[in-house]
Amino acid sequence: MLNLEYMWGLLPVLLSYLPLTLQMATIAMVFALILACLLAVVRVSRVPVLNGLSLLFISFFRGTPLLVQLFLFYYGLPQVISSLIAITGVTAAVLGLTLHFSAYMAESIRAAIVGIDRSQTEAALSIGMTQSQLMRRIILPQATRVATPTLMNYFIDMIKATSLAFTLGVTELMGATQKEAAGSFLYLEAFLLVALIYWVIVEMLSWGQRRLEIYLNKAYQR
């Protein structure tokens, strides 16, 4: 039998840690998006040397588990780079999330860019636009609309992935749940409650994603 009274009392405690979870995900999403756009442009432009490095970056961060990457940044690198000894669990978590998800997002953005009709590129170049202007004014705005649903899905995954930050000693939503459950021994109630919190957050974001897609597609509807 579930201890509903315990769950109700635990709810405000866990919600007090929610801002940190959302803050980590949001910061990581902003930096991941910037990095992913740079990687995507390099991949599409096939810049010598940089293209090879971007391929290596994407291959590594897509080919290794996020948890391994978090441990590498928090426990491994400080052993060889002394300046990283002072790195906090939050910083390591944000860094890991940024690099991990930017690798996936870069390929989504690249696919969106490649999917733009070639005739638009030719038309823009024919009127004297530079490659930079073409990318900024023509390609990226359209690619953003195409890539938005996928990028929103990555943001949702990123919020769920912040739960791994507790392995670095970060007391965010999942870390707080682990401590509360260990103190009360009511593991079912504690983890069920945190699962419901994540579920509600994801459903709210999914609703927002659908509304955003409708808004972005208005100009393309006949």
Contacts in CASP RR format, 6 or more apart in sequence:
PFRMAT RR
TARGET T0000
AUTHOR 0000-0000-0000
METHOD contacts of the structure
MODEL  1
MLNLEYMWGLLPVLLSYLPLTLQMATIAMVFALILACLLAVVRVSRVPVL
NGLSLLFISFFRGTPLLVQLFLFYYGLPQVISSLIAITGVTAAVLGLTLH
FSAYMAESIRAAIVGIDRSQTEAALSIGMTQSQLMRRIILPQATRVATPT
LMNYFIDMIKATSLAFTLGVTELMGATQKEAAGSFLYLEAFLLVALIYWV
IVEMLSWGQRRLEIYLNKAYQR
2 188 0 8 1.000
2 189 0 8 1.000
2 192 0 8 1.000
3 186 0 8 1.000
3 189 0 8 1.000
6 184 0 8 1.000
6 186 0 8 1.000
6 189 0 8 1.000
7 189 0 8 1.000
7 190 0 8 1.000
7 192 0 8 1.000
7 193 0 8 1.000
10 180 0 8 1.000
10 189 0 8 1.000
10 190 0 8 1.000
10 193 0 8 1.000
11 193 0 8 1.000
13 176 0 8 1.000
13 180 0 8 1.000
14 173 0 8 1.000
14 176 0 8 1.000
14 177 0 8 1.000
14 180 0 8 1.000
14 193 0 8 1.000
14 194 0 8 1.000
14 197 0 8 1.000
15 197 0 8 1.000
16 176 0 8 1.000
17 171 0 8 1.000
17 172 0 8 1.000
17 173 0 8 1.000
17 175 0 8 1.000
17 176 0 8 1.000
18 173 0 8 1.000
18 197 0 8 1.000
20 90 0 8 1.000
20 170 0 8 1.000
20 171 0 8 1.000
20 172 0 8 1.000
20 173 0 8 1.000
21 159 0 8 1.000
21 162 0 8 1.000
21 172 0 8 1.000
21 173 0 8 1.000
21 174 0 8 1.000
22 159 0 8 1.000
24 90 0 8 1.000
24 93 0 8 1.000
24 94 0 8 1.000
24 97 0 8 1.000
24 162 0 8 1.000
24 165 0 8 1.000
24 172 0 8 1.000
25 97 0 8 1.000
25 155 0 8 1.000
25 158 0 8 1.000
25 159 0 8 1.000
25 162 0 8 1.000
27 94 0 8 1.000
28 93 0 8 1.000
28 94 0 8 1.000
28 96 0 8 1.000
28 97 0 8 1.000
28 98 0 8 1.000
28 101 0 8 1.000
28 158 0 8 1.000
29 101 0 8 1.000
29 154 0 8 1.000
29 155 0 8 1.000
29 158 0 8 1.000
31 94 0 8 1.000
31 98 0 8 1.000
31 102 0 8 1.000
32 97 0 8 1.000
32 98 0 8 1.000
32 99 0 8 1.000
32 101 0 8 1.000
32 102 0 8 1.000
32 105 0 8 1.000
32 154 0 8 1.000
32 158 0 8 1.000
33 102 0 8 1.000
33 105 0 8 1.000
33 151 0 8 1.000
35 98 0 8 1.000
35 99 0 8 1.000
35 102 0 8 1.000
35 106 0 8 1.000
36 101 0 8 1.000
36 102 0 8 1.000
36 103 0 8 1.000
36 105 0 8 1.000
36 106 0 8 1.000
36 108 0 8 1.000
36 109 0 8 1.000
37 106 0 8 1.000
37 109 0 8 1.000
37 140 0 8 1.000
39 54 0 8 1.000
39 57 0 8 1.000
39 58 0 8 1.000
39 102 0 8 1.000
39 103 0 8 1.000
39 106 0 8 1.000
39 110 0 8 1.000
40 106 0 8 1.000
40 107 0 8 1.000
40 109 0 8 1.000
40 110 0 8 1.000
40 113 0 8 1.000
41 113 0 8 1.000
41 135 0 8 1.000
42 50 0 8 1.000
42 51 0 8 1.000
42 54 0 8 1.000
43 51 0 8 1.000
43 54 0 8 1.000
43 55 0 8 1.000
43 106 0 8 1.000
43 110 0 8 1.000
44 110 0 8 1.000
44 113 0 8 1.000
44 114 0 8 1.000
45 51 0 8 1.000
45 131 0 8 1.000
54 106 0 8 1.000
57 103 0 8 1.000
58 103 0 8 1.000
58 106 0 8 1.000
58 107 0 8 1.000
60 103 0 8 1.000
61 69 0 8 1.000
61 99 0 8 1.000
61 100 0 8 1.000
61 102 0 8 1.000
61 103 0 8 1.000
62 103 0 8 1.000
62 104 0 8 1.000
62 107 0 8 1.000
66 96 0 8 1.000
66 97 0 8 1.000
66 100 0 8 1.000
66 161 0 8 1.000
66 164 0 8 1.000
67 164 0 8 1.000
67 167 0 8 1.000
69 96 0 8 1.000
69 99 0 8 1.000
69 100 0 8 1.000
70 92 0 8 1.000
70 93 0 8 1.000
70 96 0 8 1.000
70 164 0 8 1.000
70 165 0 8 1.000
70 167 0 8 1.000
70 168 0 8 1.000
71 167 0 8 1.000
71 168 0 8 1.000
73 87 0 8 1.000
73 92 0 8 1.000
73 95 0 8 1.000
73 96 0 8 1.000
74 87 0 8 1.000
74 89 0 8 1.000
74 92 0 8 1.000
74 168 0 8 1.000
77 84 0 8 1.000
78 84 0 8 1.000
78 85 0 8 1.000
78 87 0 8 1.000
89 165 0 8 1.000
89 168 0 8 1.000
89 169 0 8 1.000
89 170 0 8 1.000
90 165 0 8 1.000
90 170 0 8 1.000
92 168 0 8 1.000
93 162 0 8 1.000
93 164 0 8 1.000
93 165 0 8 1.000
93 168 0 8 1.000
93 170 0 8 1.000
97 158 0 8 1.000
97 161 0 8 1.000
97 162 0 8 1.000
100 161 0 8 1.000
101 154 0 8 1.000
101 157 0 8 1.000
101 158 0 8 1.000
101 161 0 8 1.000
104 154 0 8 1.000
105 150 0 8 1.000
105 151 0 8 1.000
105 154 0 8 1.000
108 147 0 8 1.000
108 150 0 8 1.000
108 151 0 8 1.000
108 154 0 8 1.000
109 143 0 8 1.000
109 147 0 8 1.000
109 151 0 8 1.000
111 147 0 8 1.000
112 142 0 8 1.000
112 143 0 8 1.000
112 144 0 8 1.000
112 146 0 8 1.000
112 147 0 8 1.000
113 139 0 8 1.000
113 140 0 8 1.000
113 143 0 8 1.000
115 143 0 8 1.000
115 146 0 8 1.000
116 138 0 8 1.000
116 139 0 8 1.000
116 142 0 8 1.000
116 143 0 8 1.000
120 138 0 8 1.000
120 139 0 8 1.000
120 142 0 8 1.000
121 134 0 8 1.000
121 138 0 8 1.000
121 139 0 8 1.000
124 133 0 8 1.000
124 134 0 8 1.000
124 137 0 8 1.000
124 138 0 8 1.000
125 134 0 8 1.000
129 137 0 8 1.000
129 138 0 8 1.000
145 216 0 8 1.000
145 217 0 8 1.000
145 220 0 8 1.000
148 209 0 8 1.000
148 212 0 8 1.000
148 213 0 8 1.000
148 216 0 8 1.000
149 209 0 8 1.000
149 213 0 8 1.000
152 205 0 8 1.000
152 209 0 8 1.000
152 212 0 8 1.000
153 209 0 8 1.000
155 205 0 8 1.000
156 202 0 8 1.000
156 205 0 8 1.000
156 206 0 8 1.000
156 209 0 8 1.000
159 198 0 8 1.000
159 201 0 8 1.000
159 202 0 8 1.000
159 205 0 8 1.000
160 198 0 8 1.000
160 202 0 8 1.000
162 172 0 8 1.000
162 173 0 8 1.000
162 174 0 8 1.000
163 172 0 8 1.000
163 173 0 8 1.000
163 174 0 8 1.000
163 175 0 8 1.000
163 198 0 8 1.000
164 174 0 8 1.000
165 172 0 8 1.000
165 174 0 8 1.000
165 175 0 8 1.000
166 172 0 8 1.000
166 174 0 8 1.000
166 175 0 8 1.000
166 178 0 8 1.000
169 175 0 8 1.000
171 179 0 8 1.000
173 194 0 8 1.000
173 197 0 8 1.000
173 198 0 8 1.000
174 194 0 8 1.000
177 190 0 8 1.000
177 191 0 8 1.000
177 193 0 8 1.000
177 194 0 8 1.000
180 190 0 8 1.000
181 187 0 8 1.000
181 190 0 8 1.000
181 191 0 8 1.000
184 190 0 8 1.000
END
